[in-house]
Amino acid sequence: MLDAPCGYGRLSLPLARRGAIVVGVDQSAELLAQAEKDCGDLPANRLKYLRHDLRAPLPEGGFDAAFNVFSSVGYGAESDDLAIFKTLRDAVRPGGRVLVDTAHRDLVAARFSRGAKPAQRLAGGTLIVEEPTFDPISGRVNTTWYWSGRAGQGHKSASLRLYTATELVRLLQSAGLRFLSAHRGCSLEPFRAEGPDLGGPIALLTERA
């Protein structure tokens, strides 16, 4: 299995412990260092990590499945996301599956309609407040997180392109992947644009032709 991007290995590690052979790929040296640290006694032929920009082809291929989860696309241009999907497509064998899990435009628009500012207090007491704005023309959320606690305070900004479900499927098809099904996040529940969150996060299961 290919976990791309893998971050600190929150999916790669449990999958490898369950018996899968996993390669985790990410651009962040810091996150990969944490992932390597958490590997324990798992052998390299069961789990290994690779630092790589997913917009470029991977040096390995033939995977049975690949997954891209937790809204890991939309941070660059549409051409960047298409390049990422092509990398995932080329990495799996013919008939291999690719799963993409992400937020979608309708979900975020529904949240903005309620006018709430997301905030959370971490276990150590640090308070995090997010101040996002939504540009309906570009389909981007521009947001800034502010935090304050015993460890200090600061802020960080990001911009995320949000696709509709239709746009996501079309982009995946352009990358050479055949749409199979849509789910509510990483679950077996079918995706339905219903309720206050209009279906929640969407996970699209595709197949390399």
C-alpha positions in Angstrom: 0.0 0.0 0.0 1.1 3.6 -0.7 0.2 6.3 1.9 0.8 9.6 0.2 1.2 11.9 1.9 1.8 10.0 5.1 2.6 12.7 7.6 3.9 11.2 10.8 2.6 7.8 9.9 -0.8 7.8 11.6 -2.2 5.4 8.9 1.0 3.8 7.7 2.0 2.4 11.0 -1.3 0.7 12.1 -1.7 -0.7 8.6 1.8 -2.2 8.7 1.1 -3.6 12.2 -1.9 -5.4 10.7 0.2 -7.1 8.1 0.2 -4.7 5.1 3.4 -3.8 3.3 3.4 0.0 3.3 5.4 2.8 1.8 4.8 6.2 3.3 5.7 9.3 1.3 5.8 12.9 2.4 7.7 16.2 1.8 8.2 17.1 5.4 11.5 15.9 6.9 10.2 16.7 10.4 7.1 14.5 10.0 9.0 11.7 8.5 11.5 11.8 11.3 8.7 11.3 13.8 7.3 8.5 11.6 10.6 6.7 11.6 11.0 7.2 15.4 7.6 5.5 15.9 8.3 2.5 13.7 9.7 0.5 16.7 10.9 -3.0 15.6 8.9 -3.1 12.4 11.3 -4.3 9.6 12.0 -2.2 6.6 10.4 -4.7 4.3 7.1 -4.1 6.1 7.2 -0.3 6.4 9.4 2.3 5.0 9.3 6.0 4.4 10.4 8.2 1.5 10.8 11.9 1.3 9.3 13.0 -2.1 7.3 15.7 -3.9 4.2 13.9 -5.1 3.9 16.2 -8.1 6.8 14.1 -9.6 6.6 10.4 -10.4 7.6 8.0 -7.7 10.7 5.7 -8.0 8.5 2.7 -7.0 5.3 1.3 -8.5 3.1 -1.8 -8.6 1.1 -1.0 -5.5 -2.2 -2.7 -4.9 -3.7 0.5 -3.4 -2.8 4.1 -2.7 -4.6 6.6 -0.5 -4.4 10.4 -0.1 -6.4 11.4 3.0 -7.2 14.3 5.3 -7.5 17.1 2.6 -4.0 16.7 1.2 -4.8 18.4 -2.1 -5.8 22.0 -2.9 -2.8 23.8 -1.5 -1.4 24.7 -4.9 -2.8 25.2 -8.4 -5.2 22.8 -10.0 -2.3 21.6 -12.2 -0.4 20.6 -9.0 -3.4 18.5 -7.9 -3.7 16.8 -11.3 0.0 16.0 -11.1 -0.5 14.4 -7.7 -3.4 12.3 -8.9 -1.3 11.2 -11.9 1.5 10.1 -9.6 -0.9 8.0 -7.5 -2.4 6.5 -10.7 1.0 5.6 -12.1 2.1 4.1 -8.7 -0.6 1.4 -8.6 -0.8 -1.7 -10.8 -3.5 -2.0 -13.5 -6.8 -2.5 -11.5 -5.2 -1.0 -8.4 -7.3 1.3 -6.2 -6.8 4.9 -5.3 -8.7 6.6 -2.5 -8.8 10.3 -2.1 -10.4 11.8 1.1 -10.9 15.5 1.4 -13.2 18.4 2.3 -15.4 19.7 -0.5 -16.8 23.0 -1.4 -20.4 22.3 -0.4 -19.3 21.2 3.1 -17.3 24.3 3.8 -19.9 26.7 2.3 -22.5 25.1 4.7 -20.1 25.8 7.6 -19.6 29.4 6.6 -23.4 29.9 6.4 -23.6 29.3 10.1 -21.0 32.0 10.8 -19.1 30.2 13.5 -15.3 30.6 14.1 -13.7 27.3 14.8 -11.8 27.1 18.2 -10.4 24.4 20.3 -8.4 24.0 23.5 -5.6 21.4 23.5 -4.9 19.1 26.4 -2.0 21.3 27.6 -4.3 24.3 27.8 -3.3 26.0 24.5 -6.2 27.8 22.9 -6.4 27.7 19.0 -8.7 30.0 17.1 -9.2 29.9 13.4 -10.3 32.9 11.3 -11.1 31.7 7.8 -12.5 33.6 4.8 -14.1 32.0 1.7 -13.6 33.3 -1.8 -16.5 31.8 -3.9 -15.0 32.9 -7.2 -11.7 31.1 -6.8 -13.1 28.4 -4.5 -10.4 29.0 -2.0 -10.5 29.3 1.8 -7.8 31.6 3.1 -7.4 31.1 6.8 -5.2 32.0 9.8 -4.8 30.0 13.0 -3.9 31.9 16.2 -2.7 30.1 19.3 -1.9 31.1 22.9 -0.8 29.0 25.9 1.9 28.3 28.4 4.2 27.3 25.5 3.8 30.6 23.8 1.7 32.2 21.1 1.8 32.7 17.4 -0.1 32.4 14.1 0.1 30.6 10.8 -1.8 31.1 7.5 -2.8 28.8 4.6 -4.9 28.8 1.5 -6.9 25.8 0.3 -8.7 25.3 -3.0 -12.0 23.5 -2.4 -13.4 21.4 -5.2 -17.0 20.3 -5.7 -17.5 16.5 -5.8 -18.1 16.8 -9.6 -14.8 18.7 -10.0 -12.9 16.1 -8.0 -14.3 13.2 -10.0 -13.4 15.0 -13.3 -9.9 15.7 -12.1 -9.3 12.1 -11.1 -10.7 10.9 -14.4 -8.3 13.3 -16.2 -5.5 11.6 -14.3 -6.5 8.3 -15.7 -8.5 6.9 -12.8 -12.0 5.4 -13.1 -14.6 6.5 -10.5 -16.0 3.6 -8.5 -17.9 5.1 -5.5 -18.1 8.0 -3.1 -18.2 7.7 0.7 -18.6 9.8 3.8 -15.0 10.2 4.7 -13.0 7.1 5.3 -16.0 4.9 6.0 -18.2 2.4 4.2 -21.2 4.8 4.4 -22.2 6.2 1.0 -21.7 9.9 0.4 -25.0 11.8 0.5 -25.1 15.6 0.3 -27.6 15.8 3.1 -27.8 17.2 6.6 -26.2 20.4 8.1 -22.8 19.4 6.8 -24.0 18.3 3.4 -22.5 14.9 3.6 -19.3 15.7 5.5 -15.9 15.0 4.1 -15.9 13.0 0.9 -13.8 10.0 0.0 -13.7 9.0 -3.7 -12.7 5.4 -4.5 -11.1 5.0 -8.0 -9.4 2.4 -10.1 -6.5 2.4 -12.5 -7.8 1.2 -15.8 
